[in-house]
Amino acid sequence: MTQQPVALNRTDKPAAVASATKMVIRGVSVYYKTFRAIKNVDLPVYENRITAFIGPSGCGKSTLLRTLNRMNDLIPGARVEGKVLLDGEDIYAAGQDVVDIRRRVGMVFQRPNPFPMSVYDNVAFGLRLLGIRQKSILDEVVERSLRAAALWEHVCDNLNQSGMALSGGQQQRLCIARAIAVEPEVILMDEPTSALDPIATLTIEDLLQTLKENFTIVIVTHNMQQAARISDYTAFLSMDDDRAGYLVEFGPTVELFTNPKEKLTEDYITGRFG
Amino acid sequence: MAAEVRRVSPPHCLSASSRLSFRSSFKRFSDLLMQPTSSSSWRKRLAYYFKHGDVLWWTLLTLSVGVVLVLVLWIAWQLWVQSAAARHAFGWQFIWPWAKPVWNPALDKFQAWPAIYGSLITAAIALVLAVPLAVGIAIFLSELAPEWLRAPLNYMVEMLAAIPSVVYGLWGIYVFLPLVVVPLGKALAPLGEIPGLGVFFRGPVPASGFSRLGAALVLVIMILPTIAAVSRDVLQAIPRSQREAALALGATRWETVWKVLLPYGQSGILGAIILGFGRAIGETMAVTMVIGNSAGGGYSILRPGYTMASIIANEFAEAVSEMHTAALIEIGLVLFVLTFLLNALARWLVVNKTIKRA
């Protein structure tokens, strides 16, 4: 990568407008058994904004993202220290209902992972988990979610087709529709476009701009241009000598990319390493 | 030009002179390796076949598949031919459920329905009891068991599958029948009073415990590890992303298993059940040892009976008359065809389910 300037967020306004803090990562360290994958990260996540995590491979971006809805709980031997506040409440505190947290903090994964069932059933899955059975409500939410995920026009004439039969980009939008159907407050996205072609990627990126009006979005990406294009805030993580990931710099995306405070950030965004 | 032609080349290339002239325009390493020889053409041919392993392997593998095909057809043919006497004498009456059940070697009168019924009812009971248990075991092993418990439990399940059936039979006679089947049979006997359904529970269960119920319960234990181990492999082969997708939507572990993993793995689990069924209907030794070997009719599961496999095992050595032998072989034919049909049905189900999903 040469030192060409990265294209910045089209709207270029987010940093100016203040926003409430939706989540706070406070002094978080993550261990896999004895290995420390993340050390001592402090970070806010602002409401109705897109926060991007960037950094070199293996620096723990995904691990950090997964602490936000306790997805790391599934990995045997994983342990989280510190606090992650959601609306001021620590989601790792004793007595927190992890199922409820995951409903409030949804997730979209790197590879599209629709269930092997119809498009309709995929989107309705989360609602049915909540015990919603009325056809009218399901129909309405399925349509609304598919519209919000810019997929409705492609599937509306056959909602019974298998979700697996869609193209990769459509599958990922189906996964987004499925995630937003349960109306989470925060949506975590773990490199949601890395398995997609450039056109599908662009569609998803456009989609994120509309989604952020209703949701708080945290996205991990290893594509700096993507972070610059779509996010309002960027967190740059790097790996320490002991291979633990740590936060180098956090700030409004425009500032971080045009006027980084840290030398390391500058080196990374100008392509000198990573 | 002539020197080049001598190189070991595929026989069908020898006439393609244009290619050869192209090759002769420069020296290749293969020209250096393959010195012109004066060997005869069959040696060249042989050298070609051995040099190009594909041909050799294709032949070998086709032959191996051919062995399977020949064996199946041969067995079917033999069963058909050797059962001719019985087929001609008894016709379809031999397998009709409503024909009068007789099994009389002295009079050379045979009718196989009790044995067919015995096979079907023991296998069916075994499946009904084993499937939920085995799938439960599979779910526990794959999803819930803590890491340190997994390996020993897996080993135990596989161990259960490896016990020879004669050992199951012995254990059945001396431990399982008196301790479980007899009390259970006594407990079930009152059901025999129910009109209609009672025909399946008409007692009394023999004091020894030899009964269709005993055979079915031993079969449960025997097919349990098969179904459990295969279902566990099916569940473990489901991508992690499916579990994560469900959990990220706020599903509990139970909901993930029930609404995502089992539907995803249903064709594989169905395959496991077929395997179990195949084992149940074909199992001979253990069943012969505990079913009581009685050719009597009746539908009660509390009474002794026969299965197709056990009647063959039990009587074939002592069959003197030609008709008796032919009747037993015809039972073998019925078992063969029935297994084939059930397998085909199951396969059809699997394929259908899978295609619907893809």
Chai-1 contact restraints between the chains, C-beta under 6 A:
chainA,res_idxA,chainB,res_idxB,connection_type,confidence,min_distance_angstrom,max_distance_angstrom,comment,restraint_id
A,P76,B,E147,contact,1.0,0.0,6.0,A-B,restraint_1
A,V99,B,G250,contact,1.0,0.0,6.0,A-B,restraint_2
A,V99,B,T252,contact,1.0,0.0,6.0,A-B,restraint_3
A,R102,B,A248,contact,1.0,0.0,6.0,A-B,restraint_4
A,R102,B,G250,contact,1.0,0.0,6.0,A-B,restraint_5
A,R103,B,G250,contact,1.0,0.0,6.0,A-B,restraint_6
A,M107,B,A248,contact,1.0,0.0,6.0,A-B,restraint_7
A,F109,B,S241,contact,1.0,0.0,6.0,A-B,restraint_8
A,N113,B,S241,contact,1.0,0.0,6.0,A-B,restraint_9
A,N113,B,A245,contact,1.0,0.0,6.0,A-B,restraint_10
A,P116,B,Y264,contact,1.0,0.0,6.0,A-B,restraint_11
A,P116,B,R357,contact,1.0,0.0,6.0,A-B,restraint_12
A,G126,B,L249,contact,1.0,0.0,6.0,A-B,restraint_13
A,L129,B,G250,contact,1.0,0.0,6.0,A-B,restraint_14
A,L129,B,A251,contact,1.0,0.0,6.0,A-B,restraint_15
A,L129,B,E255,contact,1.0,0.0,6.0,A-B,restraint_16
